[in-house]
């Protein structure tokens, strides 16, 4: 029987630092099968068992999902790796999330330096392999260490990227695309990149899925991981979900004509139609989101008794006057 007396519970220092680093309105949930909610930082931290640790524009916490009994202590007893900042353990099966906090967050916004992002992604992959963690885990949602639902081991450790890289073997700096992947799609935009990566992944996973819904779930998880590790500005979750859905529908329909070696009897023209349909769906999502911002801005002006002008609404909604004139004049 392993001796767990060397571990201690969630400290005030780690807890306060985590709370300060959380997004203002993180994703959270008490049942992941029922989806995610957006709540205030205080509400999410105090009332939900799953929570988003990182802001969308920066990575401060690296979370690794290890689905093995005793995973919370393997790093110490078997792997001789540096201590996590904290570990959240499922008391029912002793599976765990190992979380490593960075001294300096890695920025992900569009104009951020790319080398730290690439280095971070390489370190994340190397640590995933070293820990035997789930490579499909996207890192967006973690077990909330502030929830009594989990057992907590707190070591209050923090690291820079150099320290984390020295503890493991870094094999590469780039996303490993599957065999047969057409490299030129990487330059055609995030949607096409995810589509191409996703369809090859679906060919490999289709036979292990019981139905189209199961395949869609597997794809969604994988593409979320690619989305958050490969793009400085990740696509919204809904767009990733729609991409996964369209690929799963196509792959499941033609599952008997597609081999695990990625050979298929369907045509490039059919794939082109799917990509076009997916692009239209993405454009519609963006259009509805922008309309929502404009309607909210108009409502704000009305409540304040302010004069409504296209220029004023554009500033309030964060869109250009030209966009309003071209696409949204019907709202006025």
JOGI-V770375 format. One record per residue. N is the residue number from 1. RES is the residue in one small letter. D_CENTER is the distance of its C-alpha to the mean C-alpha in Angstrom with 1 decimal. Layout:
# JOGI-V770375
n:N res:RES d_center:D_CENTER
n:N res:RES d_center:D_CENTER
This chain:
# JOGI-V770375
n:1 res:x d_center:36.3
n:2 res:x d_center:33.9
n:3 res:x d_center:34.8
n:4 res:x d_center:32.0
n:5 res:x d_center:34.3
n:6 res:x d_center:32.9
n:7 res:x d_center:29.7
n:8 res:x d_center:29.6
n:9 res:x d_center:27.6
n:10 res:x d_center:25.2
n:11 res:x d_center:27.2
n:12 res:x d_center:27.6
n:13 res:x d_center:26.7
n:14 res:x d_center:23.3
n:15 res:x d_center:22.7
n:16 res:x d_center:23.9
n:17 res:x d_center:21.9
n:18 res:x d_center:18.6
n:19 res:x d_center:19.6
n:20 res:x d_center:20.5
n:21 res:x d_center:17.2
n:22 res:x d_center:15.1
n:23 res:x d_center:14.0
n:24 res:x d_center:17.1
n:25 res:x d_center:15.6
n:26 res:x d_center:12.5
n:27 res:x d_center:10.9
n:28 res:x d_center:13.0
n:29 res:x d_center:14.9
n:30 res:x d_center:17.9
n:31 res:x d_center:17.3
n:32 res:x d_center:14.0
n:33 res:x d_center:16.2
n:34 res:x d_center:17.3
n:35 res:x d_center:14.0
n:36 res:x d_center:12.5
n:37 res:x d_center:14.8
n:38 res:x d_center:14.8
n:39 res:x d_center:17.5
n:40 res:x d_center:19.3
n:41 res:x d_center:18.3
n:42 res:x d_center:21.6
n:43 res:x d_center:21.3
n:44 res:x d_center:17.8
n:45 res:x d_center:18.9
n:46 res:x d_center:22.2
n:47 res:x d_center:21.8
n:48 res:x d_center:18.5
n:49 res:x d_center:17.7
n:50 res:x d_center:13.8
n:51 res:x d_center:12.2
n:52 res:x d_center:9.4
n:53 res:x d_center:10.9
n:54 res:x d_center:9.8
n:55 res:x d_center:10.8
n:56 res:x d_center:9.0
n:57 res:x d_center:11.7
n:58 res:x d_center:12.0
n:59 res:x d_center:11.0
n:60 res:x d_center:13.7
n:61 res:x d_center:12.6
n:62 res:x d_center:11.7
n:63 res:x d_center:11.2
n:64 res:x d_center:12.7
n:65 res:x d_center:13.3
n:66 res:x d_center:16.9
n:67 res:x d_center:18.5
n:68 res:x d_center:22.2
n:69 res:x d_center:24.9
n:70 res:x d_center:25.6
n:71 res:x d_center:22.2
n:72 res:x d_center:22.5
n:73 res:x d_center:25.6
n:74 res:x d_center:25.4
n:75 res:x d_center:24.2
n:76 res:x d_center:27.6
n:77 res:x d_center:30.0
n:78 res:x d_center:29.1
n:79 res:x d_center:26.8
n:80 res:x d_center:28.2
n:81 res:x d_center:25.0
n:82 res:x d_center:24.6
n:83 res:x d_center:23.9
n:84 res:x d_center:20.5
n:85 res:x d_center:20.4
n:86 res:x d_center:20.2
n:87 res:x d_center:19.6
n:88 res:x d_center:18.9
n:89 res:x d_center:20.9
n:90 res:x d_center:21.3
n:91 res:x d_center:25.1
n:92 res:x d_center:25.5
n:93 res:x d_center:24.5
n:94 res:x d_center:23.8
n:95 res:x d_center:20.3
n:96 res:x d_center:18.3
n:97 res:x d_center:15.3
n:98 res:x d_center:16.5
n:99 res:x d_center:15.3
n:100 res:x d_center:16.6
n:101 res:x d_center:17.1
n:102 res:x d_center:17.9
n:103 res:x d_center:21.1
n:104 res:x d_center:19.8
n:105 res:x d_center:16.3
n:106 res:x d_center:15.0
n:107 res:x d_center:14.8
n:108 res:x d_center:12.4
n:109 res:x d_center:14.5
n:110 res:x d_center:16.5
n:111 res:x d_center:19.6
n:112 res:x d_center:18.2
n:113 res:x d_center:19.8
n:114 res:x d_center:18.1
n:115 res:x d_center:19.8
n:116 res:x d_center:18.0
n:117 res:x d_center:14.6
n:118 res:x d_center:16.0
n:119 res:x d_center:17.6
n:120 res:x d_center:14.5
n:121 res:x d_center:12.8
n:122 res:x d_center:16.1
n:123 res:x d_center:16.5
n:124 res:x d_center:13.2
n:125 res:x d_center:14.4
n:126 res:x d_center:17.9
n:127 res:x d_center:17.2
n:128 res:x d_center:15.3
n:129 res:x d_center:18.5
n:130 res:x d_center:20.8
n:131 res:x d_center:19.6
n:132 res:x d_center:19.4
n:133 res:x d_center:15.8
n:134 res:x d_center:13.7
n:135 res:x d_center:12.5
n:136 res:x d_center:10.4
n:137 res:x d_center:8.4
n:138 res:x d_center:4.7
n:139 res:x d_center:5.5
n:140 res:x d_center:4.1
n:141 res:x d_center:7.6
n:142 res:x d_center:10.7
n:143 res:x d_center:14.3
n:144 res:x d_center:16.1
n:145 res:x d_center:18.9
n:146 res:x d_center:21.1
n:147 res:x d_center:21.5
n:148 res:x d_center:24.6
n:149 res:x d_center:22.9
n:150 res:x d_center:21.9
n:151 res:x d_center:24.1
n:152 res:x d_center:23.2
n:153 res:x d_center:24.4
n:154 res:x d_center:24.3
n:155 res:x d_center:25.4
n:156 res:x d_center:24.5
n:157 res:x d_center:23.7
n:158 res:x d_center:22.0
n:159 res:x d_center:21.7
n:160 res:x d_center:21.6
n:161 res:x d_center:20.0
n:162 res:x d_center:23.5
n:163 res:x d_center:24.1
n:164 res:x d_center:21.0
n:165 res:x d_center:21.8
n:166 res:x d_center:25.4
n:167 res:x d_center:24.6
n:168 res:x d_center:23.2
n:169 res:x d_center:24.0
n:170 res:x d_center:22.0
n:171 res:x d_center:22.5
n:172 res:x d_center:20.8
n:173 res:x d_center:19.0
n:174 res:x d_center:17.6
n:175 res:x d_center:15.4
n:176 res:x d_center:17.8
n:177 res:x d_center:18.4
n:178 res:x d_center:20.3
n:179 res:x d_center:24.0
n:180 res:x d_center:25.3
n:181 res:x d_center:22.4
n:182 res:x d_center:23.9
n:183 res:x d_center:22.9
n:184 res:x d_center:24.0
n:185 res:x d_center:21.1
n:186 res:x d_center:18.9
n:187 res:x d_center:21.0
n:188 res:x d_center:21.0
n:189 res:x d_center:17.8
n:190 res:x d_center:14.1
n:191 res:x d_center:15.0
n:192 res:x d_center:17.6
n:193 res:x d_center:15.8
n:194 res:x d_center:13.1
n:195 res:x d_center:16.1
n:196 res:x d_center:18.1
n:197 res:x d_center:15.7
n:198 res:x d_center:15.0
n:199 res:x d_center:18.7
n:200 res:x d_center:19.8
n:201 res:x d_center:17.3
n:202 res:x d_center:18.7
n:203 res:x d_center:22.2
n:204 res:x d_center:21.7
n:205 res:x d_center:20.2
n:206 res:x d_center:22.4
n:207 res:x d_center:25.3
n:208 res:x d_center:23.5
n:209 res:x d_center:22.3
n:210 res:x d_center:24.8
n:211 res:x d_center:24.1
n:212 res:x d_center:22.0
n:213 res:x d_center:19.9
n:214 res:x d_center:19.0
n:215 res:x d_center:18.2
n:216 res:x d_center:16.0
n:217 res:x d_center:14.0
n:218 res:x d_center:13.9
n:219 res:x d_center:12.9
n:220 res:x d_center:10.1
n:221 res:x d_center:8.5
n:222 res:x d_center:9.4
n:223 res:x d_center:8.5
n:224 res:x d_center:4.7
n:225 res:x d_center:5.4
n:226 res:x d_center:7.9
n:227 res:x d_center:6.5
n:228 res:x d_center:4.6
n:229 res:x d_center:7.8
n:230 res:x d_center:10.4
n:231 res:x d_center:10.5
n:232 res:x d_center:12.0
n:233 res:x d_center:11.1
n:234 res:x d_center:8.0
n:235 res:x d_center:9.3
n:236 res:x d_center:9.3
n:237 res:x d_center:7.8
n:238 res:x d_center:11.5
n:239 res:x d_center:12.1
n:240 res:x d_center:9.7
n:241 res:x d_center:11.5
n:242 res:x d_center:14.8
n:243 res:x d_center:14.4
n:244 res:x d_center:13.8
n:245 res:x d_center:16.7
n:246 res:x d_center:19.1
n:247 res:x d_center:18.6
n:248 res:x d_center:19.2
n:249 res:x d_center:22.2
n:250 res:x d_center:23.7
n:251 res:x d_center:23.3
n:252 res:x d_center:24.6
n:253 res:x d_center:27.6
n:254 res:x d_center:28.6
n:255 res:x d_center:27.5
n:256 res:x d_center:31.2
n:257 res:x d_center:31.6
n:258 res:x d_center:28.5
n:259 res:x d_center:28.9
n:260 res:x d_center:26.5
n:261 res:x d_center:27.8
n:262 res:x d_center:26.2
n:263 res:x d_center:29.7
n:264 res:x d_center:29.9
n:265 res:x d_center:32.8
n:266 res:x d_center:30.8
n:267 res:x d_center:31.2
n:268 res:x d_center:29.3
n:269 res:x d_center:30.6
n:270 res:x d_center:28.8
n:271 res:x d_center:25.5
n:272 res:x d_center:26.3
n:273 res:x d_center:27.0
n:274 res:x d_center:23.6
n:275 res:x d_center:21.9
n:276 res:x d_center:24.3
n:277 res:x d_center:23.6
n:278 res:x d_center:19.9
n:279 res:x d_center:20.5
n:280 res:x d_center:22.9
n:281 res:x d_center:20.5
n:282 res:x d_center:17.9
n:283 res:x d_center:20.9
n:284 res:x d_center:22.0
n:285 res:x d_center:18.8
n:286 res:x d_center:19.1
n:287 res:x d_center:22.8
n:288 res:x d_center:22.5
n:289 res:x d_center:20.1
n:290 res:x d_center:22.7
n:291 res:x d_center:25.5
n:292 res:x d_center:24.1
n:293 res:x d_center:24.1
n:294 res:x d_center:27.6
n:295 res:x d_center:28.9
n:296 res:x d_center:27.6
n:297 res:x d_center:29.3
n:298 res:x d_center:32.5
n:299 res:x d_center:32.5
n:300 res:x d_center:32.2
n:301 res:x d_center:35.2
n:302 res:x d_center:37.2
n:303 res:x d_center:36.8
n:304 res:x d_center:37.8
n:305 res:x d_center:40.7
n:306 res:x d_center:39.7
n:307 res:x d_center:40.9
n:308 res:x d_center:38.3
n:309 res:x d_center:38.0
n:310 res:x d_center:35.6
n:311 res:x d_center:35.2
n:312 res:x d_center:34.6
n:313 res:x d_center:32.0
n:314 res:x d_center:30.2
n:315 res:x d_center:30.0
n:316 res:x d_center:28.9
n:317 res:x d_center:26.2
n:318 res:x d_center:25.0
n:319 res:x d_center:26.0
n:320 res:x d_center:28.9
n:321 res:x d_center:32.4
n:322 res:x d_center:32.6
n:323 res:x d_center:29.6
n:324 res:x d_center:31.3
n:325 res:x d_center:34.6
n:326 res:x d_center:33.2
n:327 res:x d_center:30.8
n:328 res:x d_center:31.2
n:329 res:x d_center:35.0
n:330 res:x d_center:35.4
n:331 res:x d_center:33.7
n:332 res:x d_center:36.7
